[in-house]
Amino acid sequence: MKKMVWVLILSVIMIITAAAGCQTGTEEPGTVRIGSLKGPTSMGLAELMERAEKKETELAYEFTMAAAADEINAAFIKGELDIVLIPANVASVLYNKTGGEAVVLDINTLGVLYLLESGEAIGEVADLKGRTIYLPGKGTTPDYALRYVLAQNDLTEADVDLQYKSEAAEVIAALTENPEAAGLLPQPAASTACMQNEALHIALDLTAEWDKVSENSALVTGVTVVRRAFLEENEQAIQSFLKDHARSAAFANENVEEAAELTAKLEIVPKAAIAVQAIPYCNITCITGAEMKTLLSGYLEVLAGQNPEAVGASLPAEDFYYQP
């Protein structure tokens, strides 16, 4: 009888302890499910992916990569992914679409846009006046970013000839056909273009040009987003992930050749040779807290000023930004 009483007491204690762990967010999840896109936003995850595969991480991770954001977004909304690395404006769209369920943990990639030319005519934004510029996608974030930088340098749409292509490969082909034109491309497509056409080189870094004309924002490419419910139940795990992410991003920047081999092995990019050229220009980072909020909110305000639908019709509220 006494034995049964002790068993009951121990069972009650275990239930109470488990409940307390859930309420305070101290219970570790079984596996953290992470989704990302092929390209720069995943390059900063390569070292973490490798360590997780070798079971050298404190948390268990499961990674899913996709070529397009739609696939990742759908899985996130369904609760099939806990953390996703997606374009900054898409995170804002998700926040609005899910009623605030998307919370940004960090900026994982700053600007990856570069203006290429064959000659030596472009040394500053003012030199773009009268030039033809090929770029992928009208009404996309590269388009908005270029228009913002042009406007801040007193150039209007009448001053430049913006020619839109459906994809980066078409921009690269157009630059070969028209050597007098310039082209705006993201990494690693910009590095691929320069490798395919030796006459091409980087004339302007759009991130640097953005920084020259804006004090309270940055050209942000990718952010890391967590489901609010997952964050509230597993905050300690999120803190561990952020440490892992920061370490992995630093590895990519400090060990370019090794990171390039990893990105090719993990099929983030087609070839290590492309990644070696691209990584130094990808602005891979892990910016958190107040700095993240300042830079990202400023960037989203710029996009919203051009087209509110680019951020999901309205700017996200304060709870969009994770402040540990």
HURAUR-V931140 format. One record per backbone hydrogen bond with DSSP energy under -1.0 kcal/mol. CO is the residue of the C=O (numbers start at 1). NH is the residue of the N-H. E is the energy in kcal/mol with one decimal. If there is no record, write none. Layout:
BEGIN
co:CO nh:NH e:E
co:CO nh:NH e:E
END
This chain:
BEGIN
co:1 nh:5 e:-2.0
co:2 nh:6 e:-2.3
co:3 nh:7 e:-2.2
co:4 nh:8 e:-2.3
co:5 nh:9 e:-2.5
co:6 nh:10 e:-2.8
co:7 nh:11 e:-2.2
co:8 nh:12 e:-2.3
co:9 nh:13 e:-2.3
co:10 nh:14 e:-2.3
co:11 nh:15 e:-2.2
co:12 nh:16 e:-2.5
co:13 nh:17 e:-2.6
co:14 nh:18 e:-2.4
co:15 nh:19 e:-2.4
co:16 nh:20 e:-2.4
co:17 nh:21 e:-2.2
co:18 nh:22 e:-2.0
co:19 nh:23 e:-2.1
co:20 nh:24 e:-1.9
co:21 nh:26 e:-2.1
co:21 nh:27 e:-1.0
co:25 nh:236 e:-1.6
co:32 nh:62 e:-2.4
co:33 nh:82 e:-2.2
co:33 nh:83 e:-2.2
co:34 nh:64 e:-2.5
co:35 nh:85 e:-2.4
co:36 nh:66 e:-1.9
co:39 nh:42 e:-1.5
co:39 nh:43 e:-1.3
co:40 nh:44 e:-1.1
co:42 nh:45 e:-1.7
co:43 nh:46 e:-1.0
co:45 nh:49 e:-2.8
co:46 nh:50 e:-2.3
co:47 nh:51 e:-2.3
co:48 nh:52 e:-2.7
co:49 nh:53 e:-2.1
co:50 nh:54 e:-1.5
co:51 nh:56 e:-3.0
co:52 nh:55 e:-1.3
co:60 nh:32 e:-3.1
co:62 nh:34 e:-3.2
co:64 nh:36 e:-2.4
co:66 nh:38 e:-2.1
co:69 nh:73 e:-3.0
co:70 nh:74 e:-2.4
co:71 nh:75 e:-1.7
co:72 nh:76 e:-2.1
co:73 nh:77 e:-2.6
co:74 nh:78 e:-1.9
co:75 nh:80 e:-2.8
co:76 nh:79 e:-1.2
co:82 nh:227 e:-2.0
co:83 nh:35 e:-2.7
co:84 nh:225 e:-3.2
co:86 nh:223 e:-2.8
co:87 nh:91 e:-1.6
co:88 nh:92 e:-1.3
co:89 nh:93 e:-2.0
co:90 nh:94 e:-2.6
co:91 nh:95 e:-2.2
co:92 nh:96 e:-2.0
co:93 nh:97 e:-2.5
co:94 nh:98 e:-2.3
co:95 nh:100 e:-3.1
co:101 nh:228 e:-2.6
co:103 nh:226 e:-2.8
co:104 nh:322 e:-2.4
co:106 nh:224 e:-2.8
co:107 nh:287 e:-2.0
co:108 nh:285 e:-2.5
co:109 nh:221 e:-2.0
co:109 nh:222 e:-1.7
co:112 nh:187 e:-1.3
co:113 nh:206 e:-1.7
co:114 nh:185 e:-2.5
co:115 nh:203 e:-3.3
co:115 nh:204 e:-1.5
co:116 nh:183 e:-2.0
co:117 nh:201 e:-1.8
co:124 nh:127 e:-1.5
co:125 nh:128 e:-2.3
co:126 nh:129 e:-1.4
co:128 nh:131 e:-2.4
co:131 nh:161 e:-2.5
co:132 nh:182 e:-2.8
co:133 nh:163 e:-2.9
co:134 nh:184 e:-3.2
co:135 nh:165 e:-2.5
co:137 nh:140 e:-1.1
co:140 nh:144 e:-2.4
co:141 nh:145 e:-2.8
co:142 nh:146 e:-2.4
co:143 nh:147 e:-2.4
co:144 nh:148 e:-2.2
co:145 nh:149 e:-2.2
co:146 nh:150 e:-2.6
co:147 nh:151 e:-2.6
co:148 nh:152 e:-2.3
co:150 nh:155 e:-2.6
co:151 nh:154 e:-1.8
co:156 nh:159 e:-1.4
co:159 nh:130 e:-4.0
co:161 nh:133 e:-2.7
co:163 nh:135 e:-2.1
co:165 nh:137 e:-2.9
co:167 nh:171 e:-1.2
co:168 nh:172 e:-2.4
co:169 nh:173 e:-2.0
co:170 nh:174 e:-2.2
co:171 nh:175 e:-2.1
co:172 nh:176 e:-1.2
co:173 nh:177 e:-1.9
co:174 nh:178 e:-2.2
co:178 nh:181 e:-1.9
co:182 nh:134 e:-2.9
co:183 nh:116 e:-3.4
co:185 nh:114 e:-2.7
co:186 nh:190 e:-2.0
co:188 nh:192 e:-2.3
co:189 nh:193 e:-2.5
co:190 nh:194 e:-1.8
co:191 nh:195 e:-2.0
co:192 nh:196 e:-2.1
co:193 nh:197 e:-2.2
co:197 nh:200 e:-1.7
co:201 nh:117 e:-2.0
co:204 nh:115 e:-2.8
co:205 nh:209 e:-2.1
co:206 nh:210 e:-2.3
co:207 nh:211 e:-2.3
co:208 nh:212 e:-1.4
co:210 nh:213 e:-1.1
co:218 nh:220 e:-1.0
co:221 nh:88 e:-2.0
co:222 nh:108 e:-1.5
co:222 nh:109 e:-1.7
co:223 nh:86 e:-2.0
co:224 nh:105 e:-3.6
co:224 nh:106 e:-1.0
co:225 nh:84 e:-2.7
co:226 nh:103 e:-2.1
co:227 nh:231 e:-2.4
co:228 nh:232 e:-2.6
co:229 nh:233 e:-1.5
co:230 nh:234 e:-1.6
co:234 nh:238 e:-1.9
co:235 nh:239 e:-2.1
co:236 nh:240 e:-1.9
co:237 nh:241 e:-2.5
co:238 nh:242 e:-2.5
co:239 nh:243 e:-1.6
co:240 nh:244 e:-2.2
co:241 nh:245 e:-3.1
co:242 nh:246 e:-2.4
co:243 nh:247 e:-2.1
co:244 nh:248 e:-2.3
co:245 nh:249 e:-2.6
co:246 nh:250 e:-2.2
co:247 nh:251 e:-2.0
co:248 nh:252 e:-1.8
co:249 nh:253 e:-1.6
co:250 nh:254 e:-2.2
co:251 nh:255 e:-2.1
co:255 nh:259 e:-2.9
co:256 nh:260 e:-2.5
co:257 nh:261 e:-1.9
co:258 nh:262 e:-1.9
co:259 nh:263 e:-2.5
co:260 nh:264 e:-1.9
co:261 nh:265 e:-2.4
co:262 nh:266 e:-2.5
co:263 nh:268 e:-3.0
co:263 nh:269 e:-1.2
co:264 nh:267 e:-1.2
co:271 nh:275 e:-1.7
co:272 nh:276 e:-2.5
co:273 nh:277 e:-1.2
co:274 nh:278 e:-2.3
co:275 nh:279 e:-2.9
co:278 nh:281 e:-2.2
co:279 nh:282 e:-1.8
co:283 nh:110 e:-2.3
co:287 nh:107 e:-2.2
co:288 nh:292 e:-1.3
co:289 nh:293 e:-2.1
co:290 nh:294 e:-2.5
co:291 nh:295 e:-2.5
co:292 nh:296 e:-2.7
co:293 nh:297 e:-2.5
co:294 nh:298 e:-1.7
co:295 nh:218 e:-1.2
co:295 nh:299 e:-1.8
co:296 nh:300 e:-2.6
co:297 nh:301 e:-2.0
co:298 nh:302 e:-1.6
co:299 nh:303 e:-2.1
co:300 nh:304 e:-2.8
co:301 nh:305 e:-1.9
co:303 nh:307 e:-2.9
co:307 nh:310 e:-2.1
co:308 nh:311 e:-1.6
co:308 nh:313 e:-2.2
co:309 nh:312 e:-1.2
co:317 nh:320 e:-1.8
co:318 nh:321 e:-1.8
co:320 nh:104 e:-3.3
END
